[in-house]
Amino acid sequence: MKRISAILISLLFTIVAIAQAPETMSYQAVIRNSNNQLVVGTEITLKISILLTIDAITPIYTETQKTTTNANGLISVKIGSIVPLSGIDWSDGPYFIRTEVDIAGGSNFTISGTSELLSVPFAFHSKTAESLTGSITEIDPVFSESQAANVTEDDISNLSNLSGTNTGDQDGSETKLTAGDNISITGTGTTGNPYLVSAGGGSSHYVGELFGGGIVFWVDNTGNHGLICSLVDVAITEWSNIYSNLQGTTPFSEWDGLANSEIIILEPGHSYSAAMYCLGYGNDDYGTGFYDDWYLPSSGELYDIWHSYRIIQKVLENDG
């Protein structure tokens, strides 16, 4: 069994690649805390990782920077200014970028988000391809067969009038953002009301959910914190090699099985026990991740499991 938690984040970002030296990517984000309040005029720590897959555990690139939010909670940094990006083979993509933030300026990263790097950053790869293939003879396209031949005087007039104001030929569909599971989107995409993407803002966990390598059997009133029991039993043939009286009241907590488990394995003469087997247990959640933060439940946590027994059993039967 283990605890789960979900942290609200609100990030607005744009990624731009520069194909010539220095090879960096511009990154901007609006930082909000877990109460959806802007973090303004504050030095924060930003950890940036580039992943080969969206659920990769080990990144192929990591960089940590300190920066300060402005009066609007905005930060602007250059990815690659601390650790060069030259070691990444962009032809192996697609890649994903994960950002983690500590709004206290330390290394306790609690706000995070992961998104796919689209085609723009792969401009880096064109430089590599040029050095491998040698010179390339470019043939100019036929103008009459290109889209440029369809540009009218009205189009040119509209372009010259662009200043952030709709000139009549934009319908709001030019930038498309679509919400998904555990992702909500607010805002209209304008300067005054930008898009805000929030993870976990519109959903919650529930009893019977397959999550984190097991089945959720209890959640609190927020729906974002709870407890999980494993899908399988841990094979234990004997409760413990010692049967001494544990000292103090903490090992006998009716609600904190993790504290109980950690004290049991520290008893003098201890070599094995049910608590040790549970603390050392690890499993995969359908190939989406490895989970090893399990522990022996307390009496109160066992009661919660029994209270949800019917739902848990039905999930086990249907899951196969």
C-alpha positions as CSV (number, residue, x, y, z in Angstrom):
1,M,0.0,0.0,0.0
2,K,1.2,3.6,-0.6
3,R,0.0,7.2,-0.6
4,I,-0.9,9.1,-3.7
5,S,-1.1,12.8,-4.4
6,A,-1.8,15.1,-7.4
7,I,-0.5,18.7,-7.6
8,L,-2.3,21.4,-9.6
9,I,-0.1,23.2,-12.2
10,S,-0.8,26.0,-14.6
11,L,1.7,26.5,-17.4
12,L,1.7,28.5,-20.6
13,F,4.7,27.9,-22.7
14,T,6.2,28.5,-26.2
15,I,9.3,26.7,-27.6
16,V,11.3,28.3,-30.3
17,A,14.5,26.8,-31.9
18,I,17.4,28.7,-33.4
19,A,19.0,26.6,-36.1
20,Q,22.3,28.5,-36.1
21,A,24.9,28.8,-33.2
22,P,24.3,29.1,-30.3
23,E,22.0,26.1,-30.3
24,T,19.4,27.0,-27.7
25,M,15.6,26.9,-27.3
26,S,13.7,29.8,-25.9
27,Y,11.3,28.8,-23.2
28,Q,8.6,30.9,-21.5
29,A,6.1,30.0,-18.8
30,V,3.6,31.6,-16.5
31,I,4.1,30.2,-13.1
32,R,1.2,29.6,-10.7
33,N,1.1,28.0,-7.3
34,S,-1.2,25.2,-6.2
35,N,-3.9,27.8,-5.4
36,N,-3.8,29.0,-9.1
37,Q,-2.2,32.3,-7.9
38,L,0.5,34.0,-10.0
39,V,4.0,33.7,-8.5
40,V,5.4,37.2,-9.1
41,G,8.8,38.7,-8.5
42,T,10.2,35.5,-7.1
43,E,13.4,33.6,-7.7
44,I,12.5,30.0,-8.7
45,T,14.4,27.0,-9.8
46,L,13.5,25.5,-13.2
47,K,14.5,21.9,-14.0
48,I,14.2,21.0,-17.7
49,S,14.5,17.4,-19.0
50,I,14.2,16.1,-22.6
51,L,12.8,12.6,-22.9
52,L,12.7,10.1,-25.7
53,T,9.2,8.9,-24.6
54,I,6.6,10.7,-22.6
55,D,6.8,8.2,-19.7
56,A,10.6,7.8,-19.8
57,I,12.2,7.5,-16.3
58,T,15.7,8.5,-17.4
59,P,16.0,11.7,-19.4
60,I,18.6,12.1,-22.2
61,Y,19.1,15.7,-21.3
62,T,18.7,17.7,-18.0
63,E,19.4,21.3,-17.2
64,T,18.6,23.3,-14.0
65,Q,18.4,27.1,-14.0
66,K,17.5,29.8,-11.5
67,T,15.4,32.7,-12.8
68,T,13.0,35.3,-11.5
69,T,9.4,35.7,-12.4
70,N,8.3,39.2,-13.5
71,A,5.2,41.1,-12.4
72,N,3.0,38.9,-14.5
73,G,4.5,35.6,-13.2
74,L,6.3,35.1,-16.5
75,I,9.8,33.6,-16.9
76,S,12.0,33.5,-20.0
77,V,15.0,31.2,-20.2
78,K,17.3,29.8,-22.9
79,I,17.4,26.0,-22.8
80,G,20.9,24.9,-23.7
81,S,22.6,28.0,-22.2
82,I,23.8,25.9,-19.2
83,V,24.2,22.4,-20.6
84,P,24.8,22.3,-24.5
85,L,22.2,20.7,-26.6
86,S,24.7,19.5,-29.1
87,G,24.8,16.0,-27.7
88,I,21.1,15.3,-28.8
89,D,20.5,13.4,-32.1
90,W,17.3,15.1,-33.1
91,S,16.7,12.5,-35.9
92,D,15.8,10.0,-33.2
93,G,12.6,11.9,-32.2
94,P,9.9,12.6,-31.5
95,Y,11.1,14.0,-28.2
96,F,9.2,15.2,-25.1
97,I,10.1,18.1,-22.7
98,R,9.4,17.9,-19.0
99,T,9.6,21.0,-16.8
100,E,9.7,20.9,-13.0
101,V,9.5,24.0,-10.8
102,D,10.5,24.8,-7.2
103,I,8.9,28.2,-6.5
104,A,11.0,28.4,-3.3
105,G,14.2,28.5,-5.4
106,G,15.5,25.1,-4.1
107,S,15.5,21.6,-5.5
108,N,12.1,20.4,-4.2
109,F,10.3,20.3,-7.5
110,T,6.5,20.1,-7.0
111,I,5.1,21.7,-10.1
112,S,5.6,19.8,-13.3
113,G,4.4,19.3,-16.8
114,T,5.3,17.2,-19.9
115,S,4.6,17.9,-23.5
116,E,5.8,16.8,-27.0
117,L,8.4,18.8,-28.8
118,L,6.9,19.6,-32.2
119,S,8.6,20.2,-35.5
120,V,10.3,23.5,-34.7
121,P,13.1,22.2,-32.4
122,F,14.0,19.6,-35.0
123,A,15.5,22.5,-37.1
124,F,18.7,21.5,-35.2
125,H,18.7,18.3,-37.1
126,S,19.0,20.1,-40.5
127,K,22.4,21.4,-39.5
128,T,23.5,17.9,-38.7
129,A,22.2,16.5,-42.0
130,E,24.0,19.2,-43.9
131,S,27.4,18.2,-42.4
132,L,26.8,14.5,-43.1
133,T,25.6,14.8,-46.7
134,G,27.9,17.5,-48.0
135,S,26.7,20.2,-50.4
136,I,23.1,20.2,-51.6
137,T,22.1,21.8,-54.9
138,E,18.9,23.8,-54.3
139,I,16.5,24.3,-57.2
140,D,14.2,27.3,-57.0
141,P,10.5,26.4,-57.3
142,V,8.4,27.7,-60.2
143,F,6.7,30.8,-58.9
144,S,3.4,30.3,-60.8
145,E,3.0,26.9,-59.1
146,S,3.6,28.1,-55.5
147,Q,1.2,29.5,-52.9
148,A,2.9,32.9,-53.2
149,A,1.2,33.3,-56.6
150,N,-2.2,33.4,-54.9
151,V,-1.4,36.3,-52.6
152,T,-3.7,39.2,-53.4
153,E,-3.5,43.0,-52.6
154,D,-6.1,42.5,-49.9
155,D,-3.9,39.8,-48.3
156,I,-1.0,42.2,-48.2
157,S,-3.1,45.0,-46.8
158,N,-4.4,42.7,-44.0
159,L,-0.8,41.7,-43.2
160,S,0.3,45.3,-42.9
161,N,-2.5,46.0,-40.5
162,L,-1.6,43.1,-38.1
163,S,-1.0,44.6,-34.6
164,G,-2.7,42.1,-32.3
165,T,-6.2,43.2,-33.5
166,N,-8.4,40.9,-35.5
167,T,-8.5,42.2,-39.1
168,G,-11.5,40.2,-40.0
169,D,-9.9,37.1,-41.5
170,Q,-9.1,35.3,-38.2
171,D,-11.8,33.1,-36.7
172,G,-10.0,32.0,-33.6
173,S,-9.3,28.5,-35.0
174,E,-5.7,29.3,-35.9
175,T,-4.4,28.0,-32.6
176,K,-6.0,24.8,-31.5
177,L,-5.8,23.4,-28.0
178,T,-7.8,20.4,-26.9
179,A,-8.4,19.3,-23.4
180,G,-8.0,15.6,-22.4
181,D,-8.0,13.3,-19.4
182,N,-7.0,15.2,-16.3
183,I,-6.2,18.3,-18.5
184,S,-8.3,21.4,-18.5
185,I,-7.9,24.5,-20.7
186,T,-9.1,28.1,-19.9
187,G,-8.7,31.4,-21.6
188,T,-9.3,32.7,-25.1
189,G,-5.8,32.7,-26.4
190,T,-5.5,36.5,-26.4
191,T,-2.8,38.7,-24.8
192,G,-5.2,39.8,-22.1
193,N,-6.7,36.3,-21.6
194,P,-4.0,33.7,-22.6
195,Y,-4.6,30.0,-22.7
196,L,-3.9,28.3,-19.3
197,V,-3.3,24.5,-19.3
198,S,-3.9,22.8,-16.0
199,A,-3.1,19.2,-15.1
200,G,-5.3,17.4,-12.6
201,G,-7.6,20.5,-12.2
202,G,-10.8,18.9,-13.3
203,S,-10.6,15.3,-12.2
204,S,-10.1,13.3,-9.0
205,H,-9.2,9.7,-8.0
206,Y,-11.9,7.3,-7.0
207,V,-12.3,4.0,-5.1
208,G,-11.8,1.1,-7.5
209,E,-9.5,3.0,-9.9
210,L,-6.5,1.1,-11.3
211,F,-3.7,3.5,-10.5
212,G,0.0,3.5,-9.5
213,G,0.5,-0.2,-9.7
214,G,-2.6,-1.2,-7.7
215,I,-6.3,-0.4,-6.8
216,V,-7.3,2.8,-5.0
217,F,-9.3,1.8,-2.0
218,W,-9.6,5.1,-0.1
219,V,-9.6,8.8,-1.1
220,D,-9.9,12.0,1.0
221,N,-12.5,14.7,0.4
222,T,-10.4,16.4,-2.2
223,G,-10.2,13.3,-4.4
224,N,-6.4,14.0,-4.9
225,H,-5.0,12.0,-2.0
226,G,-5.6,8.5,-1.0
227,L,-4.3,4.9,-0.5
228,I,-3.6,2.0,-2.9
229,C,-3.5,-1.7,-2.3
230,S,-1.4,-4.0,-4.5
231,L,-3.0,-6.2,-7.2
232,V,-1.2,-9.3,-5.8
233,D,-0.3,-10.7,-2.4
234,V,3.3,-10.6,-1.1
235,A,4.4,-14.2,-0.3
236,I,5.1,-14.3,3.4
237,T,5.5,-17.6,5.3
238,E,6.3,-16.2,8.8
239,W,5.3,-12.9,10.4
240,S,8.8,-12.1,11.8
241,N,12.0,-13.7,13.2
242,I,11.5,-11.8,16.5
243,Y,8.5,-11.3,18.7
244,S,9.7,-8.6,21.1
245,N,7.5,-5.9,22.5
246,L,8.0,-2.8,20.4
247,Q,8.8,0.3,22.3
248,G,6.8,3.5,22.2
249,T,3.4,4.3,20.7
250,T,4.4,5.0,17.1
251,P,4.7,1.4,16.0
252,F,1.1,0.8,17.1
253,S,-0.4,3.6,15.1
254,E,-3.9,2.7,13.9
255,W,-3.6,4.9,10.8
256,D,0.1,5.2,9.8
257,G,1.3,1.8,8.5
258,L,4.4,3.3,6.9
259,A,5.7,4.6,10.3
260,N,4.9,1.2,11.9
261,S,6.7,-0.7,9.1
262,E,9.8,1.4,9.4
263,I,10.1,1.0,13.2
264,I,9.5,-2.8,13.0
265,I,12.5,-3.4,10.8
266,L,14.7,-1.4,13.2
267,E,14.0,-3.7,16.1
268,P,17.2,-5.3,17.6
269,G,17.8,-8.7,16.1
270,H,15.4,-8.2,13.2
271,S,16.3,-10.0,10.0
272,Y,13.0,-10.5,8.3
273,S,9.3,-9.7,8.8
274,A,6.1,-9.0,7.0
275,A,6.9,-5.3,7.2
276,M,10.3,-5.8,5.6
277,Y,8.7,-7.8,2.7
278,C,6.2,-5.1,2.1
279,L,8.7,-2.3,2.2
280,G,10.9,-4.1,-0.3
281,Y,8.1,-5.0,-2.7
282,G,8.0,-3.4,-6.2
283,N,5.8,-3.9,-9.3
284,D,4.9,-2.5,-12.7
285,D,1.6,-0.8,-13.6
286,Y,0.9,-2.3,-17.0
287,G,4.3,-1.2,-18.2
288,T,3.7,2.5,-17.4
289,G,6.1,2.7,-14.5
290,F,7.8,0.9,-11.6
291,Y,6.4,1.4,-8.1
292,D,8.3,0.5,-4.9
293,D,6.9,2.7,-2.2
294,W,4.7,0.1,-0.6
295,Y,4.4,-0.7,3.2
296,L,2.5,-3.0,5.6
297,P,-0.9,-1.5,6.4
298,S,-2.0,-0.4,9.9
299,S,-5.2,-1.7,11.5
300,G,-7.1,1.3,10.4
301,E,-5.9,1.0,6.8
302,L,-6.9,-2.6,6.8
303,Y,-10.4,-1.6,7.9
304,D,-10.6,0.8,5.0
305,I,-9.6,-2.0,2.6
306,W,-12.3,-4.3,4.1
307,H,-14.8,-1.4,3.8
308,S,-14.1,-1.3,0.0
309,Y,-13.7,-5.1,-0.3
310,R,-16.7,-5.5,-2.7
311,I,-15.4,-2.8,-5.1
312,I,-11.8,-4.1,-5.0
313,Q,-12.9,-7.7,-5.6
314,K,-15.1,-6.7,-8.6
315,V,-12.1,-4.8,-10.1
316,L,-9.8,-7.8,-9.7
317,E,-12.4,-10.1,-11.4
318,N,-12.9,-7.8,-14.3
319,D,-9.2,-6.9,-14.7
320,G,-8.1,-10.4,-15.3
